[in-house]
Amino acid sequence: MAAVALNGSNITTRNFTNQFVQPPWRIALWSVAYSSVLAVAVFGNLIVIWIILAHKRMRTVTNYFLLNLAFSDASMAAFNTLINFIYAAHGDWYFGEAYCRFQNFFPVTSVFASIYSMTAIAVDRYMAIIHPLKPRLSATATKVVIMCIWALAVVLAFPLCFYSTIRILPRRTICYVAWPRKEDDPFMFHIIVMVLVYLLPLMVMGITYTIVGVTLWGGEIPGNSSDNYHGQLRAKRKVVKMMIIVVVTFAFCWLPYHVYFIVTGLNKALMRWKSIQQVYLSVLWLAMSSTMYNPIIYCCLNSRFRAGFKQAFRWCPFVQVSSYDELELRATRLHPARQSSMYTLSRMDTAMVTKDLSAFERGMVVATRRTGLCQELQHCWVFHAQRFPCVSRTVHHPKDIQPT
C-alpha cells in the first residue's frame, strides 16, 4: 500500500548512499516469488470476472461483489506488485513522478474496495439468512453500493496522491509522501488506514458471520425436514464457509504488514537494522499474495466457479469438461412459485419414471410421458436444491431417450 513510499522516505531521505544492494541470487529468488503472485493473481481474477460476466446464472448480488473484489485484486497485482518489489529491493525509483503518485494512491484504494466488497457480502448474507423476509439488494442497488465503495476509497487515498513526490539524490531517486508534519503524519495516517481498511471491516464481518454461523450450524429448524430445506441449508453453509475462508485469508496476509509499520513507527531505530529490508520484502510479499488466493478458494469450494475454471482451461489435455459442468453455468433458475409443481410430476400425466444412475449423479431426473405412439421427454434438472424448468422434446424410439 502507500506505506511502501513511507518506508522509502523514512529510510532514505537522510542517506545519500544506497544501502539496499542485494546479491543477484537473492534478487532472483524474490523476483520469482513476486512474479508468481503477479501471474496467478491477474489470470486467476480475470477468469473469475469472465465466469461472472459471461454466464447469466452467475450474475447474483454476491457474485457482483465478488466481481468487484476480483477487479480490485487483479488491478493491484498488475499495477503495483512488481513496482513495489523493484523499489523495495533496489531503493531507487525509476518510474517518474506521475507513477509515484499513482503508486502511493492506488493500493490503498484497491484494498479499501476489496475489503468493503467482502463486508458487503457479509451484510448481504446476514440479511438473507437472518432476515429472509426483508427486501434483498437489486442488481442496480448493488452497482450503486460498489460505486460508493470506490468513491469512499478515492477520498481516503487522495492525500497520498496529493502529497506524493520524488526527490533526486546524488546516487538515486526516491518516491515518498511529503507530509506537512513529517514526524507525526505518516504514522497517524497509517493508524487511520489500519482502522478503516482492516480493523473496522473485520470486526463487522466477524460479528455478522458469527451470527450467521450460529444460525446455520447451531441447529435445524423444527418442522423443516424436507430434502429441499436440507439442500438449501447445505448450499447456504457452503457459501458462508467459502466467504469466511476468504476473509480469514485476507486478515492473515495483511496482519504482518500493519504490525510492521506500527512497530517501525513506534521505534524508528529499527529502520537502521541491517535485515530490515528482508523483513519488509517478506511482509510485502505476504500482503501482495492476498490478491491471488481468492480464485483458488472459489475453484476449490464452489462447484459453479470450478465448472467455469474447467471451461477456461478446457484446452489443457488433462482438463475434462463434463455435461454437468456446462449445465452448472448454463441452467436457469426456476421461479420459486413454480418449483414444487415442476419438480413433482403428476401421476395422472406420468406413465413411467426412469432414474438413470449417471443422470442421477449429475442431479438429473428424466421423466417420460407416453403420448400415443411417441414419448415426450421431460428433463428436470436439480442442483443443490435449486430446481429448474423441465425441457420437453418428442422422440419416436427408446434409443433416443438420452440426457440433453
NORTA-V426500 format. One record per helix or strand of 2 or more residues. SS is the DSSP state (helix for helix, strand for strand). FROM is the first residue (numbers start at 1). TO is the last residue. Records with the same first field share a line. If there is no record, write none. Layout:
SS = FROM-TO, FROM-TO
This chain:
helix = 3-12, 24-54, 56-58, 61-90, 96-130, 139-163, 185-217, 227-266, 268-272, 276-301, 303-312, 323-330, 336-343, 357-361, 398-400
strand = 164-168, 173-177, 352-354, 364-371, 374-383, 386-387, 391-395
